[in-house]
């Protein structure tokens, strides 16, 4: 699941863009000091602090820092996915999933030290479902990445959150973005060319679409977990659940290979690049970057995935593939910008829901405070 980032739905029913799904649960809704909702002047102030008339250059330089952090997180996620693909011939897709979840869970449990006592059955039921969905999402995505190019896998996976955003938004204009995304999928599938040599492996494509469905479910249960657990505790516990579920499958497929030092080292690199590092970079960026800017940057992930596949895996793209990915990216950005415009339309009254701000990330849902 080195998934990507696309329009998704938050607690208040507002779409936002997600990046690496696991970090979603860790980014803190308790960091509103960074700024308000989309369209809140405080959010703009977080980007261009001190940026009055005559200070545009200073404001622009101030904005480059958090933008760089977001771009760094995107690069880390997708190049981590490419490293995972490189590891698959030795450890298998299930082995890679196991290494990623086990090692990421170990890191998060040590850093977060989540509290175990004091939660209800409903709380534990929520985190169990969240961890199960996370495990399924990872397994399906890596099965896809083993069979089709990384850029295509990420593009197809994006359809899950994008579809959820369009359905929940209930705005006619989002049908345009849905049509763009559908056009991209048709081009990527090779259906217009009769499914010749340029077409995707249908099994790999189905795995990617199924991973997108799990990603949409991830968004829903991430929000529920965020309401029940503080800071990143819910994420750490869910990762532990996912690790327990995938460990027997990884051992069955790869056996003792999973404990070879070189395999463990690469697995740790995947866990850090795909979970720990992006989460840290995005958390820092969201404290100073306006939510709409963050969302648009996240929408570029399919392109970054394609670049990582080309550079590390020699997965060249045809002109048709590039156009298909561009259509899905345009649909993602369009859905985000449409929702941002909706959120800016009359100011919300007291107690009304507002679009997520820098402390409540647009791309994934947050599970509490600013995290560890």
Order of alpha helices (4+ residues) and beta strands (2+ residues): beta-beta-alpha-alpha-alpha-alpha-alpha-alpha-alpha-alpha-alpha-alpha-alpha-alpha-alpha
